[in-house]
Amino acid sequence: MKKTFYLLFALLLFAGAVHAKTTGDGWWYAWDGQKDIELVNDEGLRNDSLQCFLSVSDIIYIGHVNPQYYRYLANLMRQDSTLTIAKLDTTTVVVTRAETNDTVFMRGYRKCDDPKLQLNYLGFTNGDYKLNVQWRDCWWRGDFTFKTHWPEGEYVFVDSAYYRLYGRYAATIDPAYLDKPGTLRRGWDWCKPTYRDYPDHLVIPEELIYEGKAYEVVAIERRSFWYCYYLLSVKLPNTITHIDDAAFKDCPNLRRINIPPSVTSLGDGAFSGCERLSDIVIPEGITVIKGSTFNDCMRLSAITLPSTLTSIEDRAFAGCISLPYLYIPDNVSVIGEDVFFACKSLMEIHLPKSLKDIKHYTFRGCESLASIEIPQRVRIIEDEAFVGCTSLVSVTLPESLTQIGDKAFADMSSSGHIYCEAKEPFTINANTFNYNCTLHVPYGCKEKYEKADYWKRFTNIEEMEAEKYNEPVQYGETGVAPAVSDDAVSDGHFYDLQGRPADGTKKGIYIRNGKKVLVR
């Protein structure tokens, strides 16, 4: 059953990427039409009792999928008492080059996991191959074309880093290419770090000299420094253009890294899990912060985003529990789901003018967020967008809104104020708001809201006076404690709740002359 479990797991994992078709006397598996393995059973067993496919991770999986497989083995052993599972389940895998018929790989497997061939790590290059699998005196033969996801080139170790050399360029690589541990890899046993072959403070050069030849270093490839446990700082040259997926993922002690202005893209999870990274400046020219780029950077307290940014993907800053403030440039039109999930220290954020929708769970668990002003172009706020934002006391909703989803503002403080600029009530549902909040609606629209579905649940609906907000309106206790003392703000000036000077012209809660005031 263990073998069946592993195979089923592998099939589920790659089901979305691997297509299977029955072709007469064999099976054909393909990935995007670029890779295929056709297996032909010469004699003996049913075709579907052995399966091979080439996954999107460049691994050939070989396993038994016939539901009657173990029953078949049991019948064989009943017929011959000398047989054992270990004898029956011995598998030999041979790969030869199609052009020359030379053997490039051969290995025997004996009753363990289903065989798998990691083609990149075994040194396979692009080309046509023949796969031969022997199991219980039967041979399966198949042809496949291997097109690696990883660029070809010469791999070298120079000055504490692994590189791929191609043409006149070089890029750092995952040490696993060379079957070198390089950095500590998290295994199933979650072993503790015991060794390393990189320094605490890593400097990547602009130009790499190898055997008398110069190579310009242009990229940090996927997983190049994944889980470099002891790494404290990294200095990158101004020749780097790409930092790929998981390049510095789970470097728990990394404190400082510069992203050069030459960089044009950051990969998924590039700095995910860098728990001690404290500040980051993303250079101009980058247009997308990809999924989980800074996920779980728990000490990240300052981020500078470029004006060229247009999109922030799912979970980009999730788990950044020390981030107090963020200014998102106005060109950003897309902010994904869970982008600020569990950003517990986030007290203030500027949302961009180009934003059209606020996705599910975008601000989930931002328990310090006190006020939010939704930009004028936003049409939809999806379910639970601000769920867990228990400190929210001021929300401004634009006239452009057409819908707010389930529980979007349900966790607001009961002493909070919602300023809705829409002259016509739009779609909400029974759990959208904490209906004990005070709802402020445009002048002359109170009766509409008092009759509208679910809006009428608000216990207090007030009309906003037309164009009369030049002076701050003082309320009683807002439920938000000031971050500075009364004596420190008795000069008549406005301060935000963190004690920073403010001009008091924007809507929100301020401190003035030692009192909390709400400007609307």
SULPE-V449572 format. One record per backbone hydrogen bond with DSSP energy under -0.5 kcal/mol. CO is the residue of the C=O (numbers start at 0). NH is the residue of the N-H. E is the energy in kcal/mol with one decimal. If there is no record, write none. Layout:
co: [CO | CO]
nh: [NH | NH]
e: [E | E]
This chain:
co: [0 | 1 | 2 | 3 | 4 | 5 | 6 | 7 | 8 | 9 | 10 | 11 | 13 | 13 | 16 | 18 | 20 | 22 | 22 | 24 | 25 | 26 | 27 | 28 | 29 | 29 | 30 | 30 | 34 | 36 | 36 | 38 | 39 | 39 | 42 | 45 | 46 | 47 | 50 | 52 | 52 | 54 | 57 | 57 | 58 | 58 | 59 | 60 | 62 | 65 | 67 | 68 | 69 | 70 | 71 | 72 | 73 | 74 | 75 | 79 | 83 | 84 | 86 | 89 | 90 | 91 | 92 | 93 | 94 | 94 | 95 | 96 | 101 | 104 | 106 | 108 | 114 | 115 | 116 | 116 | 117 | 118 | 119 | 126 | 127 | 128 | 129 | 130 | 131 | 132 | 132 | 133 | 134 | 137 | 138 | 139 | 140 | 141 | 142 | 143 | 143 | 144 | 145 | 153 | 155 | 155 | 157 | 160 | 161 | 162 | 163 | 164 | 165 | 167 | 168 | 169 | 169 | 170 | 171 | 173 | 174 | 174 | 175 | 180 | 181 | 184 | 186 | 199 | 199 | 199 | 201 | 202 | 205 | 206 | 207 | 207 | 209 | 212 | 214 | 215 | 215 | 217 | 217 | 218 | 218 | 219 | 220 | 222 | 224 | 226 | 227 | 231 | 231 | 232 | 233 | 233 | 234 | 236 | 240 | 240 | 241 | 241 | 242 | 243 | 244 | 245 | 246 | 247 | 248 | 249 | 250 | 254 | 255 | 257 | 259 | 264 | 266 | 267 | 268 | 269 | 270 | 271 | 272 | 273 | 274 | 277 | 277 | 279 | 280 | 282 | 286 | 286 | 287 | 288 | 289 | 290 | 291 | 292 | 293 | 294 | 295 | 296 | 298 | 300 | 301 | 302 | 303 | 305 | 309 | 309 | 310 | 311 | 312 | 313 | 314 | 315 | 316 | 317 | 318 | 319 | 321 | 323 | 323 | 325 | 325 | 326 | 328 | 329 | 332 | 333 | 334 | 335 | 336 | 337 | 338 | 339 | 340 | 341 | 342 | 344 | 346 | 346 | 347 | 348 | 349 | 351 | 355 | 355 | 356 | 357 | 358 | 359 | 360 | 361 | 362 | 363 | 364 | 365 | 369 | 369 | 371 | 371 | 374 | 378 | 378 | 379 | 379 | 380 | 381 | 382 | 383 | 384 | 385 | 386 | 387 | 388 | 391 | 392 | 393 | 394 | 394 | 395 | 396 | 397 | 401 | 402 | 404 | 405 | 406 | 407 | 408 | 408 | 412 | 415 | 416 | 416 | 417 | 417 | 418 | 418 | 426 | 428 | 431 | 432 | 433 | 434 | 436 | 436 | 437 | 437 | 438 | 438 | 439 | 440 | 441 | 444 | 445 | 446 | 447 | 447 | 451 | 452 | 453 | 454 | 459 | 461 | 464 | 471 | 472 | 484 | 485 | 486 | 488 | 488 | 492 | 493 | 494 | 495 | 496 | 499 | 501 | 507 | 509 | 510 | 511 | 514 | 516 | 516 | 517 | 517 | 518]
nh: [4 | 5 | 6 | 7 | 8 | 9 | 10 | 11 | 12 | 13 | 14 | 14 | 16 | 17 | 31 | 29 | 27 | 24 | 25 | 40 | 22 | 38 | 20 | 36 | 18 | 31 | 33 | 34 | 30 | 28 | 38 | 26 | 41 | 140 | 44 | 48 | 49 | 64 | 62 | 54 | 60 | 57 | 118 | 119 | 54 | 60 | 116 | 52 | 50 | 68 | 71 | 72 | 73 | 74 | 75 | 76 | 77 | 78 | 79 | 82 | 87 | 88 | 89 | 135 | 108 | 133 | 106 | 131 | 103 | 104 | 129 | 100 | 96 | 94 | 92 | 90 | 61 | 117 | 59 | 118 | 121 | 123 | 122 | 145 | 97 | 143 | 95 | 141 | 93 | 134 | 139 | 91 | 137 | 134 | 41 | 132 | 39 | 130 | 37 | 128 | 145 | 146 | 126 | 164 | 157 | 162 | 160 | 157 | 172 | 155 | 170 | 153 | 168 | 215 | 165 | 217 | 218 | 163 | 220 | 176 | 177 | 179 | 178 | 182 | 196 | 186 | 189 | 201 | 231 | 232 | 234 | 204 | 216 | 208 | 209 | 214 | 212 | 209 | 207 | 169 | 217 | 240 | 241 | 171 | 220 | 243 | 223 | 225 | 227 | 228 | 230 | 254 | 255 | 201 | 235 | 257 | 203 | 239 | 263 | 264 | 219 | 243 | 266 | 246 | 222 | 248 | 224 | 250 | 226 | 251 | 253 | 277 | 233 | 259 | 262 | 242 | 269 | 245 | 271 | 247 | 273 | 249 | 274 | 276 | 298 | 300 | 301 | 303 | 282 | 285 | 309 | 310 | 289 | 312 | 292 | 268 | 294 | 270 | 296 | 272 | 297 | 299 | 300 | 323 | 279 | 304 | 281 | 308 | 332 | 333 | 288 | 335 | 315 | 291 | 317 | 293 | 319 | 295 | 320 | 322 | 323 | 346 | 347 | 327 | 349 | 328 | 331 | 353 | 355 | 311 | 358 | 338 | 314 | 340 | 316 | 342 | 318 | 343 | 345 | 346 | 369 | 370 | 325 | 350 | 327 | 354 | 378 | 379 | 358 | 381 | 361 | 337 | 363 | 339 | 365 | 341 | 366 | 368 | 392 | 393 | 373 | 395 | 377 | 401 | 402 | 357 | 381 | 404 | 384 | 360 | 386 | 362 | 388 | 364 | 389 | 391 | 412 | 416 | 371 | 396 | 418 | 373 | 420 | 400 | 426 | 380 | 407 | 383 | 409 | 385 | 411 | 433 | 415 | 437 | 394 | 418 | 419 | 439 | 396 | 420 | 403 | 431 | 408 | 434 | 436 | 458 | 438 | 459 | 417 | 439 | 440 | 461 | 419 | 463 | 444 | 448 | 449 | 450 | 450 | 451 | 455 | 454 | 456 | 457 | 438 | 440 | 467 | 473 | 517 | 488 | 488 | 489 | 512 | 513 | 512 | 501 | 510 | 498 | 482 | 495 | 493 | 518 | 516 | 494 | 514 | 511 | 509 | 518 | 472 | 519 | 507]
e: [-2.7 | -2.3 | -2.2 | -2.6 | -2.5 | -2.4 | -2.5 | -2.5 | -2.3 | -1.7 | -0.5 | -0.7 | -1.2 | -2.1 | -0.5 | -1.8 | -1.8 | -0.8 | -0.9 | -0.9 | -1.9 | -1.6 | -1.8 | -1.1 | -2.2 | -0.5 | -2.6 | -0.8 | -1.1 | -1.3 | -0.5 | -0.9 | -0.7 | -1.4 | -1.2 | -1.6 | -1.1 | -0.6 | -2.8 | -0.6 | -2.8 | -1.6 | -1.6 | -0.6 | -2.9 | -0.6 | -2.2 | -1.8 | -3.6 | -2.4 | -2.7 | -2.1 | -2.3 | -2.1 | -2.0 | -2.3 | -1.9 | -1.7 | -1.7 | -1.7 | -2.5 | -2.7 | -0.9 | -0.8 | -4.0 | -2.9 | -2.2 | -3.0 | -2.8 | -1.6 | -2.8 | -2.3 | -2.4 | -2.9 | -2.9 | -3.1 | -2.3 | -0.6 | -2.4 | -1.2 | -1.5 | -2.3 | -1.5 | -2.8 | -2.1 | -2.3 | -2.2 | -2.2 | -3.0 | -0.5 | -2.7 | -2.2 | -1.1 | -2.6 | -1.8 | -2.5 | -1.9 | -4.0 | -1.0 | -2.9 | -0.5 | -0.6 | -1.8 | -3.3 | -0.5 | -3.1 | -0.9 | -2.4 | -2.1 | -2.4 | -1.6 | -1.8 | -2.6 | -2.5 | -2.5 | -2.6 | -0.7 | -2.9 | -1.8 | -2.2 | -1.5 | -1.9 | -1.6 | -3.2 | -1.1 | -0.5 | -1.8 | -0.6 | -3.2 | -1.7 | -2.4 | -0.5 | -2.3 | -0.5 | -0.6 | -2.4 | -1.7 | -2.7 | -3.5 | -2.5 | -0.7 | -3.2 | -1.0 | -2.0 | -0.6 | -3.0 | -1.9 | -1.0 | -1.3 | -1.5 | -1.2 | -3.1 | -1.5 | -2.7 | -0.5 | -1.0 | -2.6 | -1.2 | -3.1 | -1.0 | -2.6 | -0.5 | -2.6 | -1.7 | -1.8 | -0.9 | -2.5 | -1.0 | -3.1 | -1.0 | -1.6 | -1.2 | -2.0 | -0.7 | -1.8 | -2.0 | -1.7 | -2.3 | -0.8 | -2.5 | -1.8 | -3.7 | -1.9 | -1.4 | -1.0 | -2.9 | -1.0 | -2.0 | -0.6 | -1.3 | -3.0 | -1.7 | -0.7 | -3.1 | -1.7 | -1.8 | -1.1 | -2.1 | -1.5 | -3.0 | -1.5 | -1.6 | -0.5 | -0.5 | -2.0 | -0.6 | -2.6 | -1.4 | -2.3 | -1.3 | -2.3 | -2.7 | -1.6 | -1.6 | -0.7 | -2.4 | -1.7 | -3.4 | -1.9 | -1.4 | -0.6 | -2.5 | -1.5 | -0.6 | -2.3 | -0.6 | -1.6 | -1.1 | -1.2 | -2.5 | -0.7 | -0.9 | -2.0 | -1.3 | -1.5 | -1.9 | -3.3 | -2.0 | -1.5 | -0.6 | -1.1 | -0.6 | -1.2 | -0.7 | -1.8 | -1.1 | -3.5 | -0.9 | -0.5 | -3.0 | -1.4 | -1.2 | -1.7 | -2.4 | -1.9 | -2.8 | -2.0 | -1.3 | -3.1 | -1.3 | -0.6 | -2.2 | -1.2 | -3.4 | -1.4 | -2.4 | -0.5 | -3.0 | -1.5 | -1.3 | -1.1 | -2.8 | -1.8 | -2.6 | -1.7 | -1.2 | -2.0 | -2.7 | -2.1 | -0.5 | -3.6 | -2.5 | -2.6 | -1.0 | -1.5 | -2.0 | -1.4 | -2.9 | -0.6 | -1.2 | -1.4 | -0.9 | -2.0 | -2.4 | -2.2 | -0.5 | -0.8 | -3.6 | -3.4 | -0.6 | -2.2 | -1.5 | -3.1 | -0.9 | -2.0 | -2.1 | -0.5 | -0.6 | -2.9 | -0.5 | -0.5 | -3.2 | -2.9 | -3.2 | -2.1 | -1.7 | -2.1 | -0.9 | -0.6 | -1.1 | -2.0 | -1.8 | -1.7 | -1.9 | -2.7 | -2.7 | -0.9 | -0.6 | -1.6 | -0.5 | -1.3 | -0.9 | -1.2 | -0.9 | -0.5 | -2.2 | -2.7 | -2.1 | -1.0 | -2.8 | -0.6 | -3.0 | -2.7 | -1.6 | -1.8 | -2.9 | -2.9 | -0.6 | -1.3 | -0.5 | -2.5]
